[in-house]
């Protein structure tokens, strides 16, 4: 399951996007949600790949609570 992370603000810089990705990894790790990896992809999106599809809803909830905008796909 892929979780796409939205950078803060409409026109976030690459540094802001990278920081948001690192923060999202930290939130998921703290919530006990396993990931397979993530980063910046060819379509310019930033995303995290979850180890288990069943973790999508808990992951989105944890990210929302932390103020990180994310979408599951």
N, C-alpha and C positions, 0 to 999 in steps of 0.2 A: 504494500500500500504506500502510495506516495503522498506526502503532506507538503504542499507548496506554501512557502513562507512569503508573506507580503512585506516588503521593506517599509519602515516607518515613513509616513508622508508619501505624497503622490510621486515625487521625483527624488526618491532616495538615492544617495550616492552608492558606489560600489562598497565603500568602507562601511556605510550604515547597513547595507544589505548583509555584508559579511558578519558584522557585529550581531545583527538580529539572528542570523543563522546560528552563530555560536551560543547566543543566549537561549535559543530554542532547543538546541542539543542539551544544554544544562538543565532546562526545565523538564524535558522528557526523561533525562537520566535521574533527576530528583524524584520524578513520579514513578520510577521503576519500569519505564517503557523501553523495551529493547529496540535498537535500530540496526540497520545493515549498513548505513552510511548516508551520505548526502553531499550537497555542495551546489556549485553553480553548473547548470546544464547548458547544452548547445542552444537551446531556445531562449537563453538569458534568464531563465527562471532560477530561483533558489529553492531547494527542496530537501526533505529528509525522507529516506526510505525506511519504513517500519519493518521490523522482523515479522510481526504477526498482524494480519489484516484485522483481527478482532480488537486490536489496540487503537484503531482509528478514532473512535468516539472518545475514549479516555484521553488520548493524545490531544485532540482538538479542545477538549474541556480544560486540560492543564495549560495549554498554550493561551487560550482565551483568558483564563484567570490571571495569567502573567502579563496580559496586555499585548500579546503577539497575534497578529492577524494571520490566519492560516486556512487553507482549504484542502480537503481530502480529494484525491482523484485516483 
